Structures are given as C-alpha cells and as structure tokens.
Amino acid sequence: MATIVEVAPPTSADDPIAWAAVAENRLWNAENHAQLGYADLDDTEAAAVRMAMPSANRLTLRVVALDDPDDPSSAVGVGTCSLTLKDNLTTAAAHVVVRAERRREGIGTALLAAVERRAIAEGRTTLQSWATQVGSPSAGDPGVIAPREGSGHLDGGHPVAQFMTARGYTLEQIEVHSMLRVPVAPAVLDPLASEAAAKVGEAYRLITWTDACPDELVDGFARLRAAMDDAPTAGLQYDASHWDAERIREGERRAAEAGLVMLAVVAQHVASGQLVGFTQLDRYPERPGSAFQDDTVVVAEHRGHRLGMHLKVANLRRMDELWPDVRRIHTWNADENDYMRSINIALGFRPESNEGAWQKVVA
C-alpha cells in the first residue's frame, strides 16, 4: 500500500516542494487524455506550480500517495483540498486522481479520507468535487442517475460515480463540457451578429481589453464578476462571492505568472455608464490551437436584449484576429442553464463530456 504524505503548498516557482503540484498535474493530464483523447485541457507544469501557490483568496492543501516515501518520483496518486479564504468559508473542493494502473488498491479511498480530514480540520463542513464522464445517457437508460435538483443524467455504473456514491457524496449538478470548432463560418456567425446588434441597438456599447482590465473600469468589472453568482447551482451550497478591485488584480497577476492570456469584452449601458455584461476567452500560448470560454454574464436587469450573444460574437471576432491559430474552444455550462447553452448551441458548440458535481455534508 502506498504511503500518504501531506506536502505544503509551494511558495515560489522554484520551491523544491513544487514536485507535488507537478505530480498532480501529470496525473490529471493523463486522465484527460485517457477520457477525451486530446491535450487541449492540459495545464503546463509552470502553470500548475504557479496556481498551487497560496493567494489572498485561495489555499490548496495537497496529499500525495507514494510507493516510496523518500522518492517523490514514485507518486501514484494525489488528493487536494481547495479552500476559498474570503467567501464560502464552510465549503471545500475535494479532488483525487490515481494513476490508472494503480486503481482499485484503496489508494483513492485513502487519499479522499485524508483530504476530508484536512477539510474538517480547517472548519469546512461541505465538500464538493467535480468529475468528468464522457457520454450523455438518456433518462430511460439502465443505471442512470440524475442530480437532486439540476437536470441531465450520468451513468451510475461509471467507476467515478460508484466511487463517489460509495463514499457518501450526492450528485447535485451536471455541467456540460462543449467544444466549438473555429473559425465559425460567416453563414452562421453573421446572421447571429446582425440579429443581436439590432436588438441591442444604441443603448449599449462594447469595451474590449487584453489581459488586464483598465483602471477606470476595474470596480465595475468586480461587480460583474460577483454577478456570476446568478448562474444556476442546483443543489450545490454556495454563498455570495466577494469581489473587489484587489481580487481582480490578484487574479490577473496569477494568470500572467501562469502564462495564461485573456481577451475580454464588456457591455456598458450608455445612459448610466454601468458595466452590465461581460465575456472572456483564455488560452495558453504553448497550446495555440485551443482556448477556453471563461465566464459570461449579463446582470439581471439588462437581460432580454441579446447582450449575451452580442458579447460572445464580438469576442470570437477579436479572437480570430488576435489568436488566428485557435481551432477549438472549450466551455462548461450547467445542464439546466438553458439561456447560455442556447447561445452556445446557436454558435456551433457541441457536447464533449459531462462533469458531475458531487457534494457531501460532513457536519
């Protein structure tokens, strides 16, 4: 049986204990390849180490399963306990990954138990975990399971579903992972753009930036990020998120250090000057062929004007100009988020996998 050890978070990019974050990254990249067959979702090792370093907003604790406790290269599994530090102070994200050929030896069970103990010690009473499952079973298929409140279905016989259920976790939500092949044909994009622009009219204008939000907009942008709390959460426990200019700037710094580049578009209400919607695309230059559709939101009182489509079309056109090598965009949306998924489907996004959101209340 492997030995479970806790490894402190690295404090710098060249910290010797960064080996644990590197080991975790390699295991997750291998898992993504095995399930999806491509490297689009890989993090680079440099990014993994940077993101493992503590910030003012998040701390990730890490446990590693080693065949030889004196040999970091013998890592066969990693568990993480990720803690937000300014909001959602009773929840923790708990994840475990084990090398494929070493599963069913009790390693995952031991890692998850260690992660849960660590979360409880930090005062967290609700544990949440997300796991990918390729395929979309129908309600009538044998062995399917559904979230308690959200929509969609997973294969209850999938090893991850069996693992989580056996350890007291409940499926609360399903996020659909979709992919868009780009560039989008003008015959598809142009009518969508024209329709959205006609609906938006002169009441709103778009503002764009690359990587860092302009100083004069950062407070309004923080309010937009907080508006993401309106996204469907089904049965997952979430408190309101704390966003301010300091958190925006820290996120930008950490992204830059990790090598992530970003394209953002916001909608400004002309009459009030308020920022009322945004969308963002991210990518690693080391993976020029793929990008991620990050958050998109329109504040409640300005919905119904096709701003979501207007924003996404504008950013896709910027991406075609500034990142011409991108051929695939990946995004994740709650299965029940009909509005945002309808926009994505109209643009040409197609499902790739489902990500089950599992939750366990421990106190």
N, C-alpha and C positions, 0 to 999 in steps of 0.2 A: 504494500500500500504506500502511495506517495505521502510525503511529509508536507503538511500545510504550514506555511510561514507567512506572517504579515510583513509587508515591505512598505516603508514610509514613502509618501509622495516625493518625487524629485524636486529639488529646489532650484535647479538650473538645468540648462540643456546638456551640460557635460557632467552632471551629477552621476557618480558610479552606480547609484541605486536605480537609475533610469532603466536598467535592464528589465525590470518587471513590467514597465509600460511597453517596452519593445516586445517582450514575450507575449503580452496580451494582444498587441496589435497584430502580430504574426498569426496568432491563433484565430482571431476574428477575420482577418483577410482570407485565411484558408477556408473558414466556414462560409464566407460569402461566395468564394469561388466554387465550393462544392455545391451550394444550393442554386446559385444563379448562373454560374458558368462564365463570369467575366469579372474584370478587376475595377469596374467603374466606381465601386463603393469603397475601395481601399483607402485607408489613410497612410500617408508616408510615415516612416519611423520618426522623422524630425517633428512632424505634426503631432504624432501620438505622445511624444515626450513633452512637448510644449503644453498640450492640452491636459496632461496629467499633473502639471504643476498647479499648486493651490492658487486660488484667486480670492478676491474680496467677496465673491458671490458663490463660489462652489469649492468644495473639498471632496476629492475622491480617494477613498481608502481601498487598499488592494491586498488580496491574499493570493498566494501562489502555491500550487501543488508541484513539488519537486521530487523526482525519483532519487536524487542525491542532494540532501540538504546543503551540501557545501559546493554544489555545482549549479550556478544559475542557468546554464545551457540545458539542464535536464528538466526544465519546466514542461509539464504536460497539461496544465490547466490553470486558469486564473479566474478569480471572483472579484467583483468590485462593488463598493457601497458608495454611491454618489450622493452628496448632501448639499442642498442649497442652504445658504447662510443668511439670507435676508428675507426670505418668504418660504412658505411651505415647510415650516420647521418641525413638523411631525411626520414627514414622509422621507423616504429614501429610495433611490433607484438601485435595485439589486440585480446584477447580471453575472452569469457564469458561462465560461466556454472551456471545453475539454477537447484535447486532440482526438480526432475521430477514432483512431485505432485503440484508444485507451478508455473508451466509454464502457459503461456497464461494469465498472470496477468499484463503484462507490465514490469516485473522485468528485464528481459533480455534486453529489449529496453532501460530502464533507465540506466542499467549498461554499455551497449555499448556506449551510448551517453556520459556518464561520462568519460569512457576510451578515447573516441575520443577527448573530450575537453582537457583532460590531455596531450594527444599526441601532439595536436596542440600547446598547451602552451609550450611544450618542443621543438618546432620548427620542428616537424615531419609532413610531408605533404603526405606521402603514408602509408596507414595502410594495414597490411597483417594478415590473420587469417587462421588457418587450422582446419578442422572439419572432423571427421570420419563418414563414411557411409558404412554399411555392404551391400554387394551385388554388382554385376557388370552388370548393364543393357547394352543392345546392342544398336547400333545406331538406329535401327528401332523400339525400344520400345517406347510406348507413353510417352510423358512428359520428355524425356531425355534431358539433357543439356551437352554441351561439352566445354572445355576450348577454349579461342580465338586462342591460338597458340599451346598448348600442345595437347596430344592425350588422348583417353579414354572418358568415359561417366559417368555421375551421374544421379540419379533420381531427376529431378527437382521438384517433389512433396514432397520430403523428408522435414520434418519440418526445418532442419538446412538450406537446400538450399533455402527454401522460406523465412526464416528469413534473411539470408544474402542478397539475391536479393532485398528484400523489403527495405533494408537499404543502398542500393547503391553500394553494393560490386559485383564485377565481378569474375566469375570463371576463373582463369588463368592457373591452372595446377592441375593434379591429380597424387598423389603418391600412388603406390600400396603397401599395407601392406601385406607381405608374411610371412609364417611360415615354418620352416624346422624341421622335427622330426629327432632327433639324438639318437644314432649314425647312420651315413649314412652307409648303407650296403657296405661291401667291393666290392661286384659285381658292385656297382655304382661308388664308390669313386676311386678304384684302377685304372680303365682304364682312368678316367679323370686325375688322378695324373700322370700317365705314359705319356699320350699324352702331358700334359703341360710341364713336365720335359724335354721331348725330344725336344720340341720347344724352351724352354728357353736355354738349353744347358749349356755351361760353361761361358757364357757371364755375368751371374748374380749370386749373392749368397744371401741367406736369412739370416737375423739377427732377433733375437727374444728378447723380453723383457716382463716383467710383471709389470704393473702399471706405472713405471717411465722410461722415455727414458734415456739411458746412456748419460752422459755429452758430450761425444765426438761426439754424433750424433744429439744433440738437434737442432742445427742450420739447418741442412739438413732436419730434421723432420718438422721444421716450414715451410720450403719451400714446403714440400709435402702437409701439411695441406692447404696452400694457393692454391695449385693446384686443390683443390676441387671446386674452382670457375669455373672449366671447366664443371662441372656437368650441365645437362640441367635445365634451369629455366623458359622456356616457356615465358609467358608474365609478370612474376614477375620482379619487379625492384630490381636489386642488383648491388652494386658497388664492386670493388675488396676488398677482406678481408685483414686485416692487421694481419700477424702472425709473431711472433719472439719468441726467447727462453723464454722471460719473460711470454708471453701469454701461452706457452706450460706448463711452471712450475705452473702458477696460476691455469690452468685447472686441472692439476694433483693434486694439493693441495685441490681444491674444491671437486674433485671426491673422494679423500681419506676421507675427512671430512664427505661427504655424505654417505660413506660406499660402494662406487662403486669400483669394482676391474676390471682390464683390462688385456687382452692379445693382444700384438701387434706383427706383423711381417712386416719387411720392406725388399724391394729388393734393393740391392746395385749393381750398374754397376761396374764390376770388373775393367775394363780398366780406368775409370775416378774416381772411388771412390764415385761417386754421388749416393745419395739415389733417386730412381726413381719410387718407388711404395710402398704402404702400405695397410694393412687392420687391423681392430681392433675388438675384441669382448669384450663386457662389461656384468657384471651382479652384482646383489646384493646378497651377501651370504645368506641373510634372505629368498631369493627366489631361492633355489638351483636348482629347476627344469627348470628354464628358463634363457635365455641370450638374448642379443641384438647384432646383426651385426651392428657395427658402420660404419664409413666411410671406403670406399675402393677406391683407386685411383692409376692410373698409369699415369705418365707425358706423354704428347702428343708424344714426340719424341721417346719414348720407347714402344709405343703400337704396337700390332700386333705380340707379342711373347708369348702370353698366360700367361703373368705375373699375370693378374687378377685371373685366375683360380689357378695358382701355389701358389699364396699368400693365397687364401681362403682355399685351401686344407691343406696347412701347418698349418694354424691356427685351422682348425677343428680337425686335429690330435693332436695338442697341447691341445686343449680343452678336447678331450676325455681322455687324460692322466691326466690333472691337475684339470678339473672340471667334474669328471665322473658322477655326479648326473644330469647334464643338459640333458633334454629330448626335449626341444623346443627352437628354435632360431627365433627371430623376426627381420625383416628388412623392410626398406621403400626405394622405388626407384621411380623416375619419370616414369610415364607410357611410355613415349617416350624414356627412356634410354634403348634401345634395347640391347646394348652390355652387360651391367651389369645384366639386367634381364635374358638374355640368359644364363649367368653363373649360376645365382641362380636357374633357372628352371632345368638346367642340374644336379645340385646338389640335387634337390628334393624340393626346396621351392615351396609352393602353396599359391595362394591368400587367404587372410583372410578378407580384407576390402579395401576400398579406402579412401583416405584422400584428400578432396578438399582444394586447396589453393586459397583463396579469397583475392581480393585486391580492395582498394578504394583510389582514389586520392582526397584529400580534399583541395588542393590549387595548 
